Amino acid sequence: MAESGIMLLAATMIMMWWATPSQAIWLSLPSSGTKCVSEEIHNNVVVLLDYSLVLGGDDDPSHPTTISVRVSSPYGQNLYYQEKVTKGQSAFTTSETGAHVACFWLDGNHQEGAGRTIDIDWKIGITAKDWDSVAKKEKIEGVELQLRRLEGIVNAIHENIIFLKEREAKMREVSETTNSRVAWFSLMSLGVCIVVAALQLWHLQHFFRKKKLI
């Protein structure tokens, strides 16, 4: 019963991934300030970022509104940077595990108080693969191509499951270490309290005996 449930869940994940290989994001940019989107990605994964500015009806064709774009790694390394553009594309392979951030902001050549909308298409891993090129290079088509694509999706899901297991193991290790430190700190605090109480008792006894009260 449990195995059939797991197989059903895996099949559902595969079908959802296959049916929706990528999803576009519409991001509203304010007239001033920066808007960012982030994605948790592990290392050695291909990432393809497409973006385009949706021009408004009040834009001057001779002086179009432009944006600046920066994509950074979890440790702050710039993976991609462009300024004064209306659209572009970035492709890179991650070398670090963590949240990769893409930030967008309007340049100074726009009307004050007027925001803009940007269309973002962020493809990661198997969704960033060019299957048309694969089909031409390996001379496959039809059912064989779909099976190759399905195999890639299954491998990607398997890698993500392993990644999540590794993250869960690291989080459990950190939690256990923290609990151990808290326990030792509690024991040390209890020991200090006992020692202080014993010293206070000894001091009071010594004081009363000196005063010949006991």
N, C-alpha and C positions, 0 to 999 in steps of 0.2 A: 504493500500500500504506500509506504514511504517512498520507495524507489519510483513507483509510477508517478507520484506527485512531483518528485524532483525532475523526472524526464519531461513531464508536462510543463513545468516552469521553464526548463531549459529551451524546450521547443517554442514556447511563447516568446521568450527573450530573443531567440533567433529570428522568428517571424517579424517581431516588432523592429528589430535592427535592420532586417532586410527590407522591410516595407518603407522605413524612414531612414535612409542612409545619412542624411544631413538635414539640418534645420536652420533656416535663416532667422536672424535676430534683427529687430528694428529697435535702434537705440536713439533716444531723443537727446540731442546735445544742447546744453544751455548756451546763452550768448556769452557767458564767461564761466570759466571753470573747466573741469575735466570729468569725463565719464569713462569708467573702466568696466570691462568684463573679464572674468577669470575662469579658468578650467583646470581641474586637478588632473594632471597627466604624469605618467611615469616615464622614465628615461628610455631612450632609443625608440621613440615613436615619431612617425612622420606627421607633421601638422601643416595644413594648408589654410590660409586665411585670405578670404576675398572680402573687400569692402568697397562701398560706393556711396557717395553723398547724394541724397535725394534733394534735388534743387527745387527751390520754391518759385512761385510765379513772380515774385518781386525781385528776383536776382537779375543783376545787370550782366548781359552776355559779355560786355567788354571788361568787366571786373567781377568775375564769378567768385562766389564764396568758396574758400578752400579750408582744408583741415590738416592737422598734424596727427601722426600716428606713432605710437611707440609700443613695442611688444617686449616684455622683459621676462626673465626666468625667475624661479623662486628665490634665487640669491641676488637678484638685482642686475644681472647681466643683460645688456641690450641685445636682443635677437633681431630686431627690425626697427628702423626709424625712418620716417619720411615726413616732410613738411610741405605745406602749400600744394596739396594734391586734392583731387575730387574723387579719385578711385585708385585702387591698387591691389596687389596680391603679394603675399609673403608665404614662402615655403621653407621649412627648416625641420631638422631632426633634433628632438630634445636630448639633452645630455644630463639633465637633472630631474629628479622626481619632486613633484609638488605643484603648487598653484602657479600657472603661467598667466600673466596679466597682459591684456591689450587695452591701452588707453587712447582716447580720442578727445581732441579739443579743437574749437574753431580758431582760425587765424584772425589777425586783426583787420582783415578786409571785408567785414560783414557789417550789416546794420545793427546798431545798438538795440538791445532788447529783443532781437529776433533770433530764435533758436532754429536748429535744423535737425533733420532726421538722417541717420546713416543706416544703411543696410549691410549687415555683417553675416557672412557665411563661414563658419569655423568648422572645418573638417579634420577629424583626428583618426589616425590609424588606418583601419581598413576602408573607411569612408573617403579617405584622401587618395586612395589608389586609383589610377587611371586604367579602368578595365578595358577600354577601347584599345589602348596601346598594348595591353597584355594579349588581347585577342588577336591583334595583327601580328605581334611578335611571335606568338606561339601557334598561330594559325588554328585557333579554336573558335567555336561559335555555338549558338543554340544551347542545348541542354548541358553540354560539356562546360561552356563558359559559366552558366548559372551554378553548376556544381562546384567549379573552382571558386566562384564568389562565395558560395555557401560555406565551403571549406575555410576560406579566409575569415569569414564572420565567426565560425565556430572557434578557430584558433584565437581570434581576438577576444572572444568571451572567456576562453580558458585562461588567457594571459591576464585578463582583468580580474578573474576570480583568484588567481595566484597572487596578484598584486594586493587585492583586498585582504587576503589571508595574511600576507606579510605585514601589512599595515596593522591588522588586528593583533598579530603577535607582538609587534613593537609597542603598540599601545598597552597591551596586557603586561608586557615587561616593565614599561614605565610605571604603570599603576601598581604593580607588585613592589617595585623598588621604592616608590613613594610611600606605600603602606608600611614597608619595612622600616624606612627612616622615621616615619611618624611613630611607630611602635617603640623604636629605640629612644627617640626623643621623649616619649611619654615615660618610659622606664627611668631615663636619666632625670627627668623632672621629679618623678616620685622619689628617687634616691636622694636628690638634693633636698627635697622637703623633709624626708626622714632625718637626714643628717642635721639640717637646721633645727628641727624640733628637738633632737637629742642634745644638741649644743645649748639650746635655750633651757632645757630641763636641767642640764648639768650646771649652767650658770645660775639658775634660780636656787638650786640646792646649795651650791657654794655660797651664794649670797645670804641665804637664811641661816646656814651654819655659822658663817662669820658673824652674823648679828645675834647668834645664839637664840634664834627663834625656834629652831628645831633641834 
